[in-house]
């Protein structure tokens, strides 16, 4: 089986991922900004949903270079996720040069003891991915989400192949669809993939919604049919492996 994780930022997204056959959700707010920490209400609903949920821990947009006060906020958010009963957290921290911030990550891992942990695409900013994966291994991080240092996983495939030689699970993400996942599987030992499975969100009937910036141009929404299609493609890959 190849685990399908779908990132969502709304109640409708949770329901669409569940109905479409996802195995896990990455729970966020503001996916248009790369995903921020979800609201308390969204966390509560996710805790009652049938799929395990990994909550993004990211209190603001921008880089992953955290101040002391922001580190305290990250720890508090991890504690809130644990108290809500979610499966895990998605974390990341960088130094100004893009290297992983091992000290901050150690603090976050300490706060996340007992939770499943994914390192997010902060790893795509690092100049030395092998050194970054060694930091992850030393800290006990067993899964990293990566597009291979490029905008999409297909564009970063060569680096993903390099990363896959390590013992850490590399979960490709960034533009993964039912149409291209077989190309990824041809080069990578896929055990899990990350996707938005989204389509352009409907234009609000009230034009002022867009005019006032309440819904940004190009907003997207999780699409059940896209989840179904990707789930089917992954199952076909597994079936081909078995028959081969």
C-alpha positions as CSV (number, residue, x, y, z in Angstrom):
1,X,0.0,0.0,0.0
2,X,1.1,3.6,-0.7
3,X,-0.2,6.0,1.8
4,X,-2.0,9.0,0.4
5,X,-1.8,12.2,2.4
6,X,-4.0,15.1,1.3
7,X,-3.4,18.6,2.6
8,X,-6.6,20.5,3.5
9,X,-7.5,23.8,5.0
10,X,-11.3,23.6,5.5
11,X,-14.1,21.4,6.8
12,X,-15.0,20.7,3.2
13,X,-11.5,19.6,2.5
14,X,-11.6,17.1,5.4
15,X,-14.8,15.6,4.0
16,X,-13.5,15.5,0.4
17,X,-10.3,13.8,1.4
18,X,-12.1,11.3,3.5
19,X,-14.7,10.5,0.8
20,X,-12.1,10.3,-1.9
21,X,-10.1,7.6,-0.1
22,X,-7.1,9.4,1.4
23,X,-5.3,7.7,4.2
24,X,-4.2,10.7,6.2
25,X,-4.6,14.5,6.1
26,X,-2.2,17.3,6.6
27,X,-4.4,19.9,8.4
28,X,-3.6,23.5,7.7
29,X,-5.1,27.0,7.4
30,X,-4.2,29.2,4.4
31,X,-2.9,26.6,1.9
32,X,-2.4,29.5,-0.5
33,X,0.5,30.6,1.7
34,X,1.9,27.1,1.9
35,X,-0.1,26.2,5.0
36,X,-0.3,27.7,8.4
37,X,-1.3,26.4,11.8
38,X,-5.0,25.4,11.7
39,X,-7.7,27.0,13.9
40,X,-8.9,25.4,17.1
41,X,-12.2,24.7,15.5
42,X,-10.7,23.0,12.5
43,X,-8.5,20.9,14.8
44,X,-11.5,19.8,16.8
45,X,-13.4,18.7,13.7
46,X,-10.3,16.8,12.4
47,X,-10.0,15.1,15.8
48,X,-13.5,13.7,15.3
49,X,-12.9,12.7,11.6
50,X,-12.0,9.1,10.6
51,X,-8.6,9.9,9.1
52,X,-5.4,10.5,11.2
53,X,-4.5,14.2,10.9
54,X,-1.0,15.8,10.9
55,X,-1.3,19.5,11.9
56,X,0.9,22.1,10.4
57,X,2.8,24.0,13.0
58,X,3.6,27.4,11.3
59,X,2.3,30.6,12.9
60,X,3.0,32.9,10.1
61,X,3.8,33.1,6.4
62,X,7.3,33.7,5.1
63,X,10.5,31.9,6.0
64,X,11.1,29.3,8.7
65,X,13.7,31.3,10.7
66,X,12.0,31.6,14.1
67,X,12.5,34.1,16.8
68,X,12.6,33.1,20.5
69,X,9.0,34.3,20.9
70,X,7.9,32.4,17.8
71,X,9.6,29.2,19.1
72,X,7.5,29.5,22.2
73,X,4.4,29.8,20.0
74,X,5.4,26.7,18.0
75,X,5.8,24.7,21.2
76,X,2.4,25.9,22.5
77,X,0.8,24.9,19.2
78,X,2.3,21.5,19.4
79,X,0.9,21.1,22.9
80,X,-2.5,22.2,21.7
81,X,-2.5,19.6,18.9
82,X,-1.5,16.8,21.4
83,X,-4.3,17.9,23.8
84,X,-6.8,17.7,20.9
85,X,-5.8,14.2,20.2
86,X,-4.5,14.5,16.6
87,X,-2.0,12.0,15.3
88,X,0.9,14.3,14.8
89,X,2.5,17.5,13.7
90,X,4.4,18.9,10.7
91,X,7.3,21.1,11.7
92,X,10.4,22.8,10.2
93,X,13.0,25.4,11.2
94,X,15.8,27.0,9.2
95,X,18.9,29.1,9.7
96,X,19.2,32.3,7.6
97,X,21.4,30.4,5.1
98,X,18.7,27.8,4.5
99,X,20.3,25.0,6.6
100,X,18.1,23.2,9.0
101,X,18.1,24.8,12.5
102,X,18.9,21.7,14.5
103,X,18.6,23.5,17.9
104,X,15.1,24.7,17.2
105,X,14.0,21.4,15.7
106,X,15.3,19.6,18.8
107,X,13.1,21.8,21.0
108,X,10.1,21.1,18.8
109,X,10.8,17.4,18.8
110,X,11.0,17.4,22.6
111,X,7.5,19.1,22.7
112,X,6.2,16.5,20.2
113,X,7.2,13.4,22.1
114,X,4.6,10.7,21.4
115,X,3.3,12.4,18.3
116,X,4.0,11.4,14.7
117,X,6.3,14.0,13.1
118,X,6.9,15.2,9.5
119,X,9.6,17.6,8.6
120,X,8.0,20.0,6.0
121,X,9.5,21.6,2.9
122,X,11.9,23.7,4.8
123,X,14.2,20.9,3.7
124,X,13.8,22.2,0.1
125,X,15.7,25.3,1.1
126,X,18.8,23.6,2.4
127,X,22.0,23.8,0.3
128,X,23.2,20.4,1.5
129,X,20.3,17.9,1.6
130,X,22.5,15.0,2.8
131,X,23.5,17.0,5.9
132,X,19.9,18.0,6.4
133,X,18.8,14.4,6.4
134,X,21.5,13.5,8.9
135,X,20.1,16.2,11.2
136,X,16.7,14.6,10.8
137,X,18.1,11.1,11.6
138,X,19.9,12.4,14.6
139,X,16.7,14.0,16.0
140,X,14.5,11.0,15.3
141,X,12.5,12.5,12.5
142,X,11.5,9.6,10.3
143,X,9.6,11.3,7.5
144,X,10.3,14.4,5.4
145,X,8.0,16.1,2.9
146,X,9.9,17.3,-0.1
147,X,9.6,18.5,-3.7
148,X,13.3,17.8,-4.2
149,X,14.3,21.5,-3.8
150,X,12.2,22.6,-6.8
151,X,8.7,24.0,-7.2
152,X,7.3,20.5,-8.0
153,X,8.3,17.0,-7.2
154,X,8.7,16.2,-10.9
155,X,11.1,19.1,-11.4
156,X,13.0,18.0,-8.3
157,X,13.0,14.3,-9.1
158,X,16.8,13.9,-9.3
159,X,17.3,15.3,-5.8
160,X,14.4,13.2,-4.5
161,X,16.2,10.1,-5.9
162,X,19.3,11.2,-4.0
163,X,17.3,11.7,-0.8
164,X,15.7,8.2,-1.2
165,X,19.1,6.6,-0.7
166,X,18.8,7.6,3.0
167,X,17.0,5.5,5.6
168,X,14.4,8.3,6.2
169,X,11.0,8.1,4.5
170,X,10.9,10.7,1.7
171,X,7.3,11.7,0.9
172,X,7.1,13.5,-2.4
173,X,4.9,16.6,-2.5
174,X,4.3,19.5,-4.8
175,X,2.2,19.1,-7.9
176,X,1.7,15.3,-7.4
177,X,-1.3,14.1,-9.4
178,X,-2.9,11.0,-10.8
179,X,-1.3,11.8,-14.1
180,X,2.3,12.0,-13.0
181,X,2.6,9.8,-9.9
182,X,3.5,6.7,-12.0
183,X,6.5,8.7,-13.3
184,X,7.6,9.3,-9.7
185,X,7.1,5.7,-8.8
186,X,9.3,4.6,-11.7
187,X,12.3,6.3,-10.0
188,X,11.4,6.3,-6.3
189,X,10.5,3.6,-3.8
190,X,7.2,5.3,-3.0
191,X,5.6,4.4,0.3
192,X,3.7,7.6,0.8
193,X,2.8,10.7,-1.3
194,X,1.5,14.1,-0.4
195,X,-0.9,16.0,-2.7
196,X,-3.5,18.8,-2.6
197,X,-5.9,17.1,-5.0
198,X,-7.4,20.6,-5.6
199,X,-9.2,22.5,-8.2
200,X,-9.8,26.2,-8.7
201,X,-12.4,27.2,-6.1
202,X,-15.8,28.6,-7.4
203,X,-16.0,32.3,-7.9
204,X,-18.1,33.9,-5.1
205,X,-21.5,35.1,-6.3
206,X,-21.0,38.3,-4.4
207,X,-18.3,40.2,-6.3
208,X,-17.3,42.1,-3.2
209,X,-15.9,38.9,-1.7
210,X,-13.0,39.1,-4.2
211,X,-12.8,42.9,-4.3
212,X,-12.3,43.1,-0.6
213,X,-9.7,40.3,-0.6
214,X,-11.9,37.8,1.4
215,X,-11.0,35.2,-1.2
216,X,-7.8,35.6,-3.2
217,X,-7.6,35.2,-6.9
218,X,-6.7,31.6,-7.8
219,X,-8.0,30.1,-4.6
220,X,-8.3,26.3,-4.7
221,X,-10.4,23.7,-2.9
222,X,-9.9,20.0,-2.3
223,X,-11.7,18.0,-4.9
224,X,-13.1,14.5,-4.1
225,X,-12.7,13.3,-7.7
226,X,-9.1,14.2,-7.8
227,X,-8.5,12.3,-4.5
228,X,-10.3,9.3,-6.0
229,X,-8.2,9.4,-9.2
230,X,-4.9,9.6,-7.3
231,X,-6.0,6.8,-4.9
232,X,-6.8,4.7,-7.9
233,X,-3.4,5.5,-9.6
234,X,-1.5,4.5,-6.4
235,X,-3.4,1.3,-6.1
236,X,-2.5,0.5,-9.7
237,X,1.1,1.0,-8.9
238,X,0.9,-1.3,-6.0
239,X,-0.9,-3.9,-8.1
240,X,1.8,-3.7,-10.8
241,X,4.5,-4.2,-8.2
242,X,2.8,-7.3,-6.8
243,X,2.2,-8.9,-10.2
244,X,5.7,-8.1,-11.3
